[in-house]
Every structure is written in structure tokens, then in C-alpha cells.
Amino acid sequence: MTQVNTPDANQISNKQVVNSLDNKVASETLTLKNLDAASISLSGKHLIEASAGTGKTYNITRIYLRLLLERELTVEQILLMTFTKDATQELRGRIDVFIRLALSDWDRLCEDDAYFAVLDTRIEKTKREFLLKRALLFLDEAAIFTIHGFCQRVLNQYAFTSGLPFNANMAANSTEIILQVCQDWYRSLAKSDDDSFMLLASFWATPQSFLSSFSKAIGHTSTLSVVDVESIGAEFIALVRLAQQNLTANSDLFENALILVKKGAEQDKRRSELAQLLSWLESIISEEISLMDVGQGKVKMPDGFFDGKRYARSTYKTELLEAFSAVKEVKEQVKKLANNINKAKAYAIVKSAIYSIRQQVIEQKQALNLLDFDDLINTLAYCLSPACLSDNSSNGESSSDENSNQLAKQLLAQYPVALIDEFQDTDPKQFGILQAIYYGNSAVKANAGLFLIGDPKQAIYGFRGGDIFAYLNARSGCDYHWLMDTNWRSTPEMIAGYNRLFDKNANEATAEGAVSKVSESVFGFGIPYLPVLAGKKPSNVNLENPESGQVLQDSDKALQFIHFTDDNGESDQKNDKVSQGSRPMLANWCANEIVTLLTSNEHP
């Protein structure tokens, strides 16, 4: 199926990019060291890979405290960024509690916690108390933002540099405006070009369905590319040519396996069928018949010669299956050909429409003096981009090297250290903002620090807005790579099941024994599954008499596979998909199981 592709799209359509990334991953062996918040360098670029439950917030607060005490930064100078308002409030609260705890119970903490014992040797008491009290006094001014909040703060603070409209109205998104523009465009197309409208409506009947399919493309500013009719035709003809070559090359096989096994007129019939098939293929290659006629069935494919029933029990079955593989694929593609051609034509209309809709949305927002969250990111990303430097240079301003971006230098001076939580949710433009500030010679000279904390396994989830290429780009550009490998939230039984599910080599993952075997890249893109250690004591024993060794029944195990069967006790092994009739049963079972887990204290 053809689709509109953009450089920012979740779907991966650029094979060269994928291949280059695969080659890069293959040529690099990424070494991850266990994170120690007491010893990690407070400058440079750090990537901290942390699975769920491994204590991200715990370590963020400890790194934050060291920045306050050892680098003597103020809370306004430490940029702490995450992706939801709730998360910013939680981080602010946790930091508040941690600073107050350090101020009131330092001596006790030094006795109980090696982290505080190490810090105690690095800073004397009077300075420590002053820095902690200063942090608490100005904590309400701490630079703890969502990505959108940070962009808004910067654009307002540097309004002349950014060109942000004064007193702009803020909105979370522009969905209503975009939908209205799409509706107007649909009406305009229906009046001006009936054929194009009918073609478009055959795939996206309403403006709502159109917006649902192309909202991301409309929201981006990148150039669009579509698979055109010529590409579809060339790909189909290449397959037809391969089928023709395979049939010609296997003429002796067909003679012995399918023709000579028959007698008299039946032999001539089969030779005629083969000749008709070859002639049909040649007429496509020579363009004697149109692909649309083929796809619409106006010129039917003579497919009797390779009917599988003819050689189901033949001793040549394996050879025949291989010889007919290409021509069978031609038959399958013929069923989709007309639809693919029509959709490619429709995508050409869509491409033009998206450019038009983008411009109209911009004009509508300007008329309403409205900005949404995407506008904030796009504007700041542009202000920090080489394109902006080029524009400034064309206006007579100097842009001799990467350090000529004054806004990036100002932000680096304002926020010499940044900690980015849930980094896997970052898209390329958001990462581009961080790159402009914290990468390059200026950041090195300023002894800047950038801490990217996230779970690479979640970077594959496009629905969360993350982009796998942004994550891989960040990983390759960092100076240090750290791992948080112990889950303190789940029981060992659950962790063992989790490891087993993703890594066939992970037989055990407990706090008592380190797991050194790294699994294959189950997530793709060079992201391996690293087995997680468990930080809790086992819970699958008799709690009233632990020494008895009595283990809970299988029904109480953390990870279970449920095998569903029909009324006759049989399961459908022929189809990987769940049938419509089975879905209510599966939904009911899942709902009941959730209730059971929520009401039981015995399950991990």
C-alpha cells in the first residue's frame, strides 16, 4: 500500500537511512556501565538507559542534589525537563522533599547511605547548609518544565529573537482550525474537480477521515514524498518479467512434470495454456495492455497452467512450487493493482492538499493570533537551526560557525546543565533544540552537562510521539552511556517472566547473580533487550512458614500464557489473527483477570 512519507513520520520508508543505521550499530559495540549517582561526572553528555521501576526519579534527585552542592548551581540554572505536567509536579515535589531531608538529617543519612557519605567528604558543612537553604528558598523558581513549557518560556523571554507574536493566545492544539480548513478544502475540490473529488472520497470519504490519516503530515513542515503511479507500474512489471524468466527457464521441468504425464489432446491443451500465460506476461511487459485494464480484470490472467491441484501429489512438487512462486505473486498483485494505482493517484492529490492546508492553517492562526504547542517547538527549533543562521546571514548578520547562534549561547549560559526525563518520547525537532544548545564547542568550553534519561524499548512507540531515529542519534552522540538494571517495583517472579518473554537466554535475573548474556535485538534498530535484575525478595513461597519451601500453585505464577479453544476444545492453528467471534470472550476474560489482580494481594 502506498503512503505519504515524511522524514518525521513514524513509518520507516527510507531504506538508505535504515541501512546506514544498521551498519553503524553493527560497527559499534555499546558498553553500558551501571549508574552510580555519587560518582557520575557532572559535565559532558550522558545517556542513561532505565527500564520501568529501576529508580529513575530516585537517581534524578541525587544527581540534582550534587549539581546544587558540587557545581554550586542554583535551581534556576538546572533545566529539568519531562513530558507531562503531572510529571513536572511530581519531580518538583520529590526534589523538595529530598533537599529538606538532606538539610535536616544529613548526619544520619551519612551513616545509612554511601551516597551521602561520599558527598560529605566533598563539601564542608557551612557551605552545604547555605546551598541547600538557597535551593529551598528559590525552589518555586526552579527550571522544571515540560518541553512545551520550556519552549514557551524561552520564546517569551527572547521575544525579539524568536519573532513570537506578543500577547498570543495559547492552545494545546489546533485541531478545530485544521478540521475547518480540511472541510473547506473538501468543499472546494468537490466544486472544482469532480473526478479528483470522487477518487479522493473513495479512500477518505470525509474530512474527518482525511485528518485522521494525515494529521501528522499536516502538522509537520517537512517536504512530502509519495509513491507515484510510475513506481507502482515499474515494480509490477519487474515482477512480471521475473515470472516470465522463471517460466522460460523451467520449460523442461514443466514438460516432464505437467505435460508428458498427460496423453494426447490434454498435452496440447497444457502446452497451449503455458503459451497463453507467457503471451499474457509479454503483453504487459511490452505495454500492449494497460495495467489498469489488468487490475480491473478486463484482460484476465490465464492461470490454469499453474493450478496447484495439478501437482499436489507430484514428485516434482517442490521444484514446481519454486518455479511458480513469481507467477503466483503476480496473480496476487493483480488483485491489488487497480486499487494501488488509484491510491497513488489519490496520494498525488493529497500531497498538493496538505501543502495548501498547511498554509491556510498558518494564515488562520495568524488572523486569530493563536499558537499551539507544536508552534512553540517548531519556532524554537527554527530559531536554533542552521536555517535561521543562514537567513540571518543573508540579511547581513554574521554566521561564521556553529557558535554564531547567539540564542543557543544565551540558553547555555542560563541553563548550563539539563536533565531530560522520559527522553525516549523525544522527536527529532525536540532533540534538535537540545543539540543546538548542548552539543558543539560552546558546550564543551562551558563545561555543560546533559543527562538524557529514558527507556530505549519505548522509543519504538510512535503513538507516544517518540522517534527511534532521534533516540539512536542521541545515543551515538553521547560521551557516556549508563544503565539502570535493577527493578525495585516488581517481584523476582515477575521480572523472571519478563526476562524470559523478551530474552530466550535469560534463565535467571535476580539480585544475587548478574546477567551477562545480552539478547538479540528483539526491538530492531540495534536496540537489544538487556535482562533486568530484581531488587525484591521472592514472594512465591509460603509466607506463614517460609522455611517449608512450599511454592504457590501455577495459577499464582507471575507470567502465564492462556490457551483459548472453541466449544469442541480445539484451537485454530491456521490463522494468527483473532476471529471476530472470539473477541468478546477474550475481552471478558481480560476484564475478569484485571479485577482478580486488583482485588488480590498475593499476585506480583
KEFITOR-676313 format. One line per field, with one value per residue (C-alpha): x negated, y negated, z negated; residue in one letter; residue number from 1. Coordinates in nm, 2 decimals. Layout:
<sites>
c1: [X	...]
c2: [Y	...]
c3: [Z	...]
residu: [A	...]
num: [NUM	...]
</sites>
This chain:
<sites>
c1: [0.00	-0.13	-0.15	-0.26	-0.60	-0.77	-1.11	-0.93	-0.68	-0.67	-0.66	-1.01	-1.03	-1.39	-1.59	-1.92	-1.86	-1.77	-2.07	-2.31	-2.18	-2.21	-2.57	-2.65	-2.51	-2.70	-3.03	-2.99	-2.98	-2.79	-2.93	-2.68	-2.81	-2.59	-2.49	-2.63	-2.47	-2.76	-3.03	-2.88	-3.05	-2.85	-2.96	-2.95	-2.67	-2.52	-2.27	-2.11	-1.90	-1.65	-1.37	-1.04	-1.08	-1.46	-1.46	-1.48	-1.33	-1.54	-1.86	-1.75	-1.70	-2.05	-2.22	-2.02	-2.15	-2.51	-2.46	-2.34	-2.63	-2.93	-2.88	-2.70	-2.43	-2.11	-1.77	-1.71	-2.03	-1.94	-1.70	-1.49	-1.25	-0.99	-0.68	-0.37	-0.26	-0.19	-0.55	-0.69	-0.49	-0.60	-0.96	-0.93	-0.78	-1.04	-1.33	-1.17	-1.14	-1.49	-1.65	-1.47	-1.57	-1.94	-1.92	-1.76	-1.91	-2.25	-2.45	-2.20	-2.19	-2.57	-2.56	-2.30	-2.37	-2.70	-2.59	-2.57	-2.89	-3.08	-2.92	-3.02	-3.38	-3.35	-3.18	-3.21	-2.91	-2.87	-2.87	-2.64	-2.38	-2.39	-2.35	-2.06	-1.88	-1.92	-1.78	-1.47	-1.42	-1.41	-1.25	-0.94	-1.16	-1.32	-1.36	-1.14	-0.93	-0.75	-0.91	-0.63	-0.66	-1.03	-0.98	-0.72	-0.94	-1.23	-1.03	-0.87	-1.20	-1.37	-1.07	-1.27	-1.50	-1.22	-0.97	-0.69	-0.38	-0.31	0.00	0.05	0.34	0.22	0.39	0.29	0.36	0.52	0.74	1.05	0.89	0.72	1.05	1.23	0.96	0.99	1.37	1.33	1.08	1.31	1.59	1.36	1.24	1.59	1.69	1.38	1.28	1.55	1.32	1.05	1.30	1.46	1.12	1.02	1.35	1.32	1.04	1.12	1.49	1.50	1.27	1.25	1.11	0.87	0.74	0.72	0.49	0.27	0.27	-0.10	-0.19	0.02	-0.14	-0.50	-0.68	-0.89	-0.88	-0.64	-0.71	-0.46	-0.48	-0.36	-0.18	-0.50	-0.68	-0.39	-0.39	-0.77	-0.76	-0.48	-0.64	-0.97	-0.77	-0.61	-0.95	-1.08	-0.78	-0.84	-1.21	-1.13	-0.87	-1.10	-1.40	-1.19	-1.04	-1.19	-1.05	-0.70	-0.73	-0.82	-0.61	-0.29	-0.27	-0.41	-0.22	0.10	0.20	0.30	0.51	0.46	0.08	0.16	0.40	0.14	-0.12	0.14	0.21	-0.16	-0.19	0.11	-0.04	-0.37	-0.19	0.01	-0.30	-0.48	-0.18	-0.22	-0.60	-0.56	-0.27	-0.02	0.23	0.27	0.20	0.54	0.71	0.52	0.60	0.97	0.99	1.07	0.78	0.78	0.48	0.47	0.38	0.49	0.14	0.01	0.32	0.18	0.43	0.24	-0.07	0.04	-0.09	-0.36	-0.71	-0.82	-0.61	-0.90	-1.05	-0.72	-0.64	-0.97	-0.93	-0.57	-0.65	-0.69	-0.39	-0.17	-0.29	-0.19	0.16	0.18	0.06	0.31	0.59	0.44	0.31	0.61	0.65	0.28	0.28	0.59	0.45	0.12	0.33	0.52	0.19	0.08	0.40	0.33	-0.02	0.10	0.38	0.15	-0.07	0.24	0.39	0.06	0.05	0.42	0.38	0.09	0.29	0.59	0.37	0.21	0.55	0.66	0.31	0.31	0.02	0.04	-0.22	-0.36	-0.42	-0.63	-0.86	-0.87	-0.95	-1.23	-1.37	-1.39	-1.55	-1.82	-1.87	-2.13	-1.84	-1.78	-2.16	-2.15	-1.85	-2.03	-2.34	-2.15	-2.03	-2.38	-2.43	-2.74	-2.71	-3.07	-3.04	-2.82	-2.89	-2.73	-2.39	-2.35	-2.03	-2.19	-2.48	-2.24	-2.04	-2.36	-2.47	-2.12	-2.10	-2.45	-2.31	-1.99	-1.83	-1.57	-1.34	-1.14	-1.38	-1.25	-0.94	-1.16	-1.10	-1.37	-1.27	-1.28	-1.61	-1.74	-1.67	-1.89	-2.16	-2.18	-2.23	-2.44	-2.64	-2.94	-3.24	-3.05	-2.90	-3.24	-3.40	-3.12	-3.17	-2.80	-2.61	-2.33	-2.16	-1.92	-1.72	-1.49	-1.39	-1.50	-1.25	-0.97	-1.13	-0.96	-0.61	-0.52	-0.18	-0.37	-0.54	-0.88	-1.11	-1.35	-1.60	-1.61	-1.70	-1.97	-2.11	-2.13	-2.29	-2.56	-2.65	-2.68	-3.01	-2.89	-2.64	-2.49	-2.25	-2.00	-1.93	-1.76	-1.38	-1.27	-0.90	-0.82	-0.88	-1.15	-0.89	-0.75	-1.10	-1.20	-0.89	-0.95	-1.31	-1.20	-0.94	-1.19	-1.52	-1.53	-1.88	-1.77	-1.70	-1.75	-1.75	-1.80	-1.98	-2.21	-2.36	-2.44	-2.31	-2.59	-2.42	-2.27	-1.98	-1.94	-1.79	-1.43	-1.31	-1.51	-1.73	-2.01	-1.82	-1.89	-1.69	-1.91	-1.78	-1.66	-1.76	-1.51	-1.55	-1.28	-1.28	-1.09	-0.73	-0.64	-0.68	-0.45	-0.47	-0.35	-0.62	-0.90	-1.13	-0.88	-0.97	-0.61	-0.57	-0.25	-0.04	-0.08	0.23	0.03	-0.27	-0.36	-0.36	-0.10	-0.01	0.36	0.47	0.82	1.01	1.35	1.66	1.50	1.18	0.99	0.79	0.75	0.38	0.43	0.48	0.26	0.54	0.82	1.15	1.44	1.64	1.36	1.30	1.59	1.47	1.11	1.23	1.44	1.15	0.91	1.17	1.22	0.84	0.78	1.05	0.88	0.54	0.67	0.85	0.58	0.27	0.10	0.01	-0.32]
c2: [0.00	-0.34	-0.61	-0.97	-0.97	-1.25	-1.25	-1.28	-1.00	-0.70	-0.46	-0.39	-0.43	-0.54	-0.22	-0.41	-0.56	-0.22	-0.05	-0.32	-0.29	0.09	0.06	-0.19	0.03	0.33	0.14	0.01	0.21	0.00	0.06	-0.03	-0.09	-0.07	-0.41	-0.54	-0.88	-0.96	-0.93	-1.01	-1.31	-1.63	-1.75	-1.60	-1.43	-1.13	-0.87	-0.68	-0.38	-0.29	-0.03	-0.08	-0.06	-0.09	-0.42	-0.70	-0.97	-0.84	-0.89	-1.22	-1.37	-1.25	-1.40	-1.72	-1.74	-1.70	-1.98	-2.21	-2.12	-2.03	-2.26	-2.52	-2.58	-2.75	-2.58	-2.83	-2.71	-2.34	-2.26	-1.96	-1.87	-1.59	-1.54	-1.59	-1.85	-1.58	-1.45	-1.80	-1.84	-1.50	-1.58	-1.92	-1.76	-1.48	-1.73	-1.95	-1.65	-1.53	-1.87	-1.91	-1.56	-1.64	-1.97	-1.82	-1.47	-1.49	-1.31	-1.02	-0.99	-0.97	-0.67	-0.49	-0.58	-0.56	-0.83	-1.09	-0.96	-1.03	-1.38	-1.46	-1.43	-1.68	-1.98	-2.14	-2.18	-2.56	-2.58	-2.27	-2.42	-2.76	-2.59	-2.37	-2.66	-2.88	-2.60	-2.57	-2.94	-2.97	-2.62	-2.79	-2.94	-2.61	-2.54	-2.23	-2.23	-2.02	-2.06	-2.29	-2.49	-2.53	-2.65	-2.90	-3.04	-3.08	-3.23	-3.48	-3.57	-3.62	-3.75	-3.97	-3.69	-3.44	-3.67	-3.53	-3.75	-3.95	-3.85	-3.54	-3.32	-2.97	-2.64	-2.28	-2.21	-2.35	-2.05	-2.26	-2.50	-2.22	-2.04	-2.35	-2.41	-2.04	-2.08	-2.40	-2.22	-1.92	-2.16	-2.35	-2.03	-1.90	-2.21	-2.25	-1.89	-1.62	-1.34	-1.42	-1.45	-1.12	-0.95	-1.10	-1.03	-0.66	-0.63	-0.92	-0.98	-1.27	-1.55	-1.38	-1.05	-1.26	-1.44	-1.12	-0.98	-1.28	-1.49	-1.43	-1.53	-1.84	-1.93	-1.89	-2.14	-1.88	-1.80	-1.53	-1.24	-0.99	-0.67	-0.75	-0.55	-0.51	-0.34	-0.10	-0.01	0.04	0.26	0.47	0.51	0.61	0.89	0.99	1.00	1.23	1.46	1.48	1.56	1.84	2.00	1.99	2.13	2.42	2.54	2.88	2.92	2.83	3.07	3.36	3.28	3.14	3.21	3.56	3.70	3.64	3.81	3.69	3.37	3.30	3.25	3.00	2.82	2.77	2.65	2.40	2.28	2.22	2.03	1.82	1.74	1.64	1.43	1.25	1.17	1.04	0.82	0.65	0.60	0.46	0.24	0.38	0.38	0.12	0.20	0.06	0.30	0.58	0.47	0.42	0.77	0.65	0.87	1.17	1.37	1.72	1.91	2.26	2.39	2.34	2.46	2.62	2.91	3.04	3.12	3.16	3.52	3.48	3.59	3.26	3.06	2.88	2.78	2.66	2.45	2.27	2.23	2.09	1.86	1.55	1.60	1.68	1.35	1.18	1.33	1.19	0.85	0.83	0.83	0.52	0.34	0.12	0.02	-0.06	-0.27	-0.46	-0.52	-0.65	-0.90	-0.99	-1.05	-1.29	-1.49	-1.45	-1.59	-1.90	-1.93	-1.91	-2.19	-2.40	-2.31	-2.39	-2.74	-2.80	-2.69	-2.93	-3.21	-3.12	-3.11	-3.44	-3.60	-3.47	-3.54	-3.18	-2.95	-2.58	-2.35	-2.24	-2.60	-2.66	-2.37	-2.45	-2.82	-2.75	-2.47	-2.71	-2.99	-2.75	-2.58	-2.64	-2.76	-3.05	-3.13	-3.12	-3.36	-3.60	-3.58	-3.67	-3.98	-4.09	-3.92	-3.71	-3.33	-3.21	-2.89	-2.69	-2.94	-3.22	-3.12	-3.38	-3.23	-2.89	-3.05	-3.26	-2.95	-2.75	-3.03	-3.04	-2.65	-2.51	-2.16	-1.99	-1.66	-1.52	-1.26	-1.02	-1.10	-0.82	-1.03	-1.30	-1.37	-1.50	-1.87	-1.85	-1.67	-1.93	-2.20	-2.01	-1.95	-2.32	-2.41	-2.13	-1.99	-2.16	-2.36	-2.62	-2.35	-2.18	-2.52	-2.59	-2.25	-2.19	-1.88	-1.70	-1.39	-1.20	-0.95	-0.71	-0.36	-0.28	0.01	-0.25	-0.47	-0.24	-0.35	-0.62	-0.68	-0.84	-1.09	-0.94	-0.88	-0.59	-0.78	-1.07	-0.82	-0.65	-0.98	-1.09	-0.76	-0.78	-1.14	-1.09	-1.08	-0.84	-0.55	-0.43	-0.15	-0.12	0.25	0.33	0.32	0.22	0.22	0.58	0.91	1.15	1.38	1.11	1.00	1.36	1.39	1.06	1.16	1.49	1.33	1.10	1.29	1.67	1.68	1.51	1.80	1.60	1.23	1.19	0.96	1.24	1.31	1.06	1.14	1.11	1.25	0.98	1.09	1.04	0.71	0.81	0.45	0.38	0.08	0.22	0.19	0.51	0.64	0.62	0.86	0.68	0.77	0.79	0.59	0.75	1.08	1.37	1.39	1.73	1.91	1.98	1.65	1.81	2.07	1.96	2.24	2.50	2.43	2.46	2.29	2.14	2.32	2.25	2.03	1.78	1.75	1.40	1.48	1.71	1.80	1.86	2.10	2.04	2.31	2.34	2.52	2.85	2.79	2.72	2.41	2.26	2.31	2.19	1.82	1.59	1.34	1.35	1.41	1.17	1.43	1.49	1.13	1.09	1.40	1.26	0.92	1.08	1.29	0.99	0.78	1.06	1.12	0.74	0.75	1.06	0.89	0.57	0.74	0.99	0.91	1.23	1.16	0.99]
c3: [0.00	0.09	-0.17	-0.22	-0.38	-0.57	-0.74	-1.07	-1.01	-1.24	-0.94	-0.81	-0.44	-0.37	-0.32	-0.30	-0.64	-0.79	-0.63	-0.75	-1.10	-1.09	-0.96	-1.24	-1.50	-1.36	-1.37	-1.72	-2.05	-2.30	-2.66	-2.93	-3.28	-3.59	-3.70	-4.03	-4.12	-4.36	-4.11	-3.77	-3.60	-3.63	-3.28	-2.94	-2.75	-2.93	-2.81	-3.10	-2.99	-3.25	-3.24	-3.43	-3.81	-3.81	-4.01	-3.75	-3.98	-4.27	-4.07	-3.91	-4.25	-4.36	-4.05	-4.10	-4.47	-4.35	-4.10	-4.38	-4.61	-4.40	-4.10	-4.32	-4.06	-4.15	-4.09	-3.81	-3.63	-3.63	-3.35	-3.44	-3.16	-3.12	-2.90	-3.12	-3.37	-3.62	-3.59	-3.64	-3.96	-4.09	-4.02	-4.19	-4.50	-4.51	-4.49	-4.76	-4.99	-4.92	-4.98	-5.31	-5.41	-5.33	-5.53	-5.84	-5.86	-5.69	-5.97	-5.99	-5.61	-5.60	-5.84	-5.64	-5.28	-5.10	-4.86	-5.14	-5.30	-4.97	-4.94	-5.30	-5.21	-4.92	-5.08	-5.42	-5.64	-5.63	-5.25	-5.23	-5.45	-5.27	-4.93	-5.05	-5.21	-4.90	-4.69	-4.91	-4.91	-4.53	-4.46	-4.32	-4.05	-3.96	-3.59	-3.59	-3.27	-3.01	-2.67	-2.57	-2.89	-2.83	-2.47	-2.58	-2.85	-2.61	-2.33	-2.57	-2.73	-2.39	-2.20	-1.97	-1.87	-1.82	-1.65	-1.87	-1.85	-2.16	-2.36	-2.15	-2.26	-2.36	-2.28	-2.33	-1.97	-1.65	-1.57	-1.53	-1.29	-1.09	-1.06	-0.94	-0.68	-0.57	-0.54	-0.33	-0.11	-0.05	0.05	0.28	0.45	0.49	0.68	0.90	0.99	0.97	1.08	0.83	0.55	0.63	0.64	0.31	0.14	0.24	-0.02	-0.26	-0.25	-0.50	-0.61	-0.95	-0.80	-0.59	-0.90	-1.10	-0.83	-0.76	-1.08	-1.14	-0.79	-0.81	-1.14	-1.01	-0.79	-0.61	-0.24	-0.14	0.09	0.23	0.42	0.77	1.04	1.24	0.94	0.89	1.26	1.27	0.96	1.10	1.44	1.28	1.10	1.43	1.60	1.33	1.36	1.74	1.69	1.44	1.67	1.96	1.76	1.63	1.96	1.93	1.58	1.70	1.99	1.77	1.46	1.61	1.98	2.05	1.76	1.97	2.30	2.65	2.66	2.29	2.36	2.63	2.40	2.13	2.38	2.51	2.15	2.09	2.42	2.33	2.00	2.15	2.41	2.14	1.94	2.26	2.34	2.00	2.04	2.39	2.27	2.52	2.24	1.97	1.61	1.51	1.75	1.59	1.24	1.32	1.48	1.83	1.95	1.73	1.64	1.79	1.46	1.54	1.61	1.26	1.07	0.76	0.77	1.08	0.89	0.53	0.52	0.78	0.71	0.87	0.62	0.45	0.78	0.93	0.63	0.67	1.04	1.00	0.70	0.91	1.13	0.83	0.67	1.00	0.96	0.60	0.70	0.99	0.73	0.57	0.88	0.96	0.60	0.57	0.89	0.78	0.44	0.58	0.79	0.48	0.29	0.55	0.47	0.10	0.13	0.30	0.05	-0.25	-0.13	-0.07	-0.41	-0.59	-0.45	-0.52	-0.88	-0.93	-0.79	-1.01	-1.32	-1.24	-1.20	-1.54	-1.70	-1.81	-1.89	-1.98	-2.14	-1.81	-1.71	-2.02	-1.94	-1.57	-1.63	-1.89	-1.67	-1.38	-1.59	-1.69	-1.35	-1.08	-0.85	-1.08	-1.08	-0.70	-0.69	-0.93	-0.73	-0.41	-0.60	-0.67	-1.00	-1.07	-1.10	-1.05	-1.26	-1.50	-1.78	-1.59	-1.72	-2.00	-2.13	-2.18	-2.37	-2.58	-2.68	-2.75	-2.99	-3.15	-3.18	-3.19	-3.29	-3.17	-3.28	-3.03	-3.18	-2.96	-2.68	-2.46	-2.39	-2.22	-1.85	-1.61	-1.65	-2.02	-2.01	-1.77	-2.03	-2.28	-2.02	-1.93	-2.30	-2.45	-2.15	-2.00	-2.11	-2.32	-2.54	-2.59	-2.68	-2.93	-3.10	-3.02	-3.13	-2.95	-3.10	-2.88	-3.09	-2.91	-2.82	-2.46	-2.44	-2.45	-2.17	-1.92	-2.02	-1.77	-1.93	-2.22	-1.98	-2.02	-1.72	-1.71	-1.49	-1.74	-2.01	-1.81	-1.71	-2.07	-2.18	-1.92	-2.02	-2.39	-2.58	-2.85	-2.85	-3.17	-3.26	-3.55	-3.55	-3.88	-3.91	-4.26	-4.18	-4.08	-4.23	-4.11	-3.97	-3.75	-3.64	-3.56	-3.35	-3.18	-3.10	-2.97	-2.74	-2.57	-2.60	-2.55	-2.71	-3.03	-3.26	-3.58	-3.67	-4.04	-4.26	-4.36	-4.01	-3.74	-3.39	-3.13	-2.83	-2.60	-2.39	-2.02	-1.91	-1.96	-1.92	-1.60	-1.51	-1.72	-2.05	-2.24	-2.53	-2.85	-3.12	-3.43	-3.78	-4.06	-4.38	-4.59	-4.79	-4.63	-4.71	-4.57	-4.90	-5.19	-5.38	-5.71	-5.70	-5.46	-5.56	-5.44	-5.08	-4.98	-4.64	-4.52	-4.25	-3.88	-3.89	-4.11	-3.88	-3.76	-3.39	-3.24	-2.89	-2.83	-2.56	-2.43	-2.25	-2.08	-2.21	-2.09	-2.28	-1.96	-1.87	-1.53	-1.43	-1.07	-1.14	-1.35	-1.39	-1.65	-1.49	-1.54	-1.72	-1.97	-2.07	-2.32	-2.50	-2.51	-2.63	-2.91	-3.02	-3.03	-3.23	-3.48	-3.52	-3.58	-3.85	-4.01	-4.01	-4.15	-4.44	-4.52	-4.74	-4.65	-4.29	-4.20]
residu: [M	T	Q	V	N	T	P	D	A	N	Q	I	S	N	K	Q	V	V	N	S	L	D	N	K	V	A	S	E	T	L	T	L	K	N	L	D	A	A	S	I	S	L	S	G	K	H	L	I	E	A	S	A	G	T	G	K	T	Y	N	I	T	R	I	Y	L	R	L	L	L	E	R	E	L	T	V	E	Q	I	L	L	M	T	F	T	K	D	A	T	Q	E	L	R	G	R	I	D	V	F	I	R	L	A	L	S	D	W	D	R	L	C	E	D	D	A	Y	F	A	V	L	D	T	R	I	E	K	T	K	R	E	F	L	L	K	R	A	L	L	F	L	D	E	A	A	I	F	T	I	H	G	F	C	Q	R	V	L	N	Q	Y	A	F	T	S	G	L	P	F	N	A	N	M	A	A	N	S	T	E	I	I	L	Q	V	C	Q	D	W	Y	R	S	L	A	K	S	D	D	D	S	F	M	L	L	A	S	F	W	A	T	P	Q	S	F	L	S	S	F	S	K	A	I	G	H	T	S	T	L	S	V	V	D	V	E	S	I	G	A	E	F	I	A	L	V	R	L	A	Q	Q	N	L	T	A	N	S	D	L	F	E	N	A	L	I	L	V	K	K	G	A	E	Q	D	K	R	R	S	E	L	A	Q	L	L	S	W	L	E	S	I	I	S	E	E	I	S	L	M	D	V	G	Q	G	K	V	K	M	P	D	G	F	F	D	G	K	R	Y	A	R	S	T	Y	K	T	E	L	L	E	A	F	S	A	V	K	E	V	K	E	Q	V	K	K	L	A	N	N	I	N	K	A	K	A	Y	A	I	V	K	S	A	I	Y	S	I	R	Q	Q	V	I	E	Q	K	Q	A	L	N	L	L	D	F	D	D	L	I	N	T	L	A	Y	C	L	S	P	A	C	L	S	D	N	S	S	N	G	E	S	S	S	D	E	N	S	N	Q	L	A	K	Q	L	L	A	Q	Y	P	V	A	L	I	D	E	F	Q	D	T	D	P	K	Q	F	G	I	L	Q	A	I	Y	Y	G	N	S	A	V	K	A	N	A	G	L	F	L	I	G	D	P	K	Q	A	I	Y	G	F	R	G	G	D	I	F	A	Y	L	N	A	R	S	G	C	D	Y	H	W	L	M	D	T	N	W	R	S	T	P	E	M	I	A	G	Y	N	R	L	F	D	K	N	A	N	E	A	T	A	E	G	A	V	S	K	V	S	E	S	V	F	G	F	G	I	P	Y	L	P	V	L	A	G	K	K	P	S	N	V	N	L	E	N	P	E	S	G	Q	V	L	Q	D	S	D	K	A	L	Q	F	I	H	F	T	D	D	N	G	E	S	D	Q	K	N	D	K	V	S	Q	G	S	R	P	M	L	A	N	W	C	A	N	E	I	V	T	L	L	T	S	N	E	H	P]
num: [1	2	3	4	5	6	7	8	9	10	11	12	13	14	15	16	17	18	19	20	21	22	23	24	25	26	27	28	29	30	31	32	33	34	35	36	37	38	39	40	41	42	43	44	45	46	47	48	49	50	51	52	53	54	55	56	57	58	59	60	61	62	63	64	65	66	67	68	69	70	71	72	73	74	75	76	77	78	79	80	81	82	83	84	85	86	87	88	89	90	91	92	93	94	95	96	97	98	99	100	101	102	103	104	105	106	107	108	109	110	111	112	113	114	115	116	117	118	119	120	121	122	123	124	125	126	127	128	129	130	131	132	133	134	135	136	137	138	139	140	141	142	143	144	145	146	147	148	149	150	151	152	153	154	155	156	157	158	159	160	161	162	163	164	165	166	167	168	169	170	171	172	173	174	175	176	177	178	179	180	181	182	183	184	185	186	187	188	189	190	191	192	193	194	195	196	197	198	199	200	201	202	203	204	205	206	207	208	209	210	211	212	213	214	215	216	217	218	219	220	221	222	223	224	225	226	227	228	229	230	231	232	233	234	235	236	237	238	239	240	241	242	243	244	245	246	247	248	249	250	251	252	253	254	255	256	257	258	259	260	261	262	263	264	265	266	267	268	269	270	271	272	273	274	275	276	277	278	279	280	281	282	283	284	285	286	287	288	289	290	291	292	293	294	295	296	297	298	299	300	301	302	303	304	305	306	307	308	309	310	311	312	313	314	315	316	317	318	319	320	321	322	323	324	325	326	327	328	329	330	331	332	333	334	335	336	337	338	339	340	341	342	343	344	345	346	347	348	349	350	351	352	353	354	355	356	357	358	359	360	361	362	363	364	365	366	367	368	369	370	371	372	373	374	375	376	377	378	379	380	381	382	383	384	385	386	387	388	389	390	391	392	393	394	395	396	397	398	399	400	401	402	403	404	405	406	407	408	409	410	411	412	413	414	415	416	417	418	419	420	421	422	423	424	425	426	427	428	429	430	431	432	433	434	435	436	437	438	439	440	441	442	443	444	445	446	447	448	449	450	451	452	453	454	455	456	457	458	459	460	461	462	463	464	465	466	467	468	469	470	471	472	473	474	475	476	477	478	479	480	481	482	483	484	485	486	487	488	489	490	491	492	493	494	495	496	497	498	499	500	501	502	503	504	505	506	507	508	509	510	511	512	513	514	515	516	517	518	519	520	521	522	523	524	525	526	527	528	529	530	531	532	533	534	535	536	537	538	539	540	541	542	543	544	545	546	547	548	549	550	551	552	553	554	555	556	557	558	559	560	561	562	563	564	565	566	567	568	569	570	571	572	573	574	575	576	577	578	579	580	581	582	583	584	585	586	587	588	589	590	591	592	593	594	595	596	597	598	599	600	601	602	603	604]
</sites>
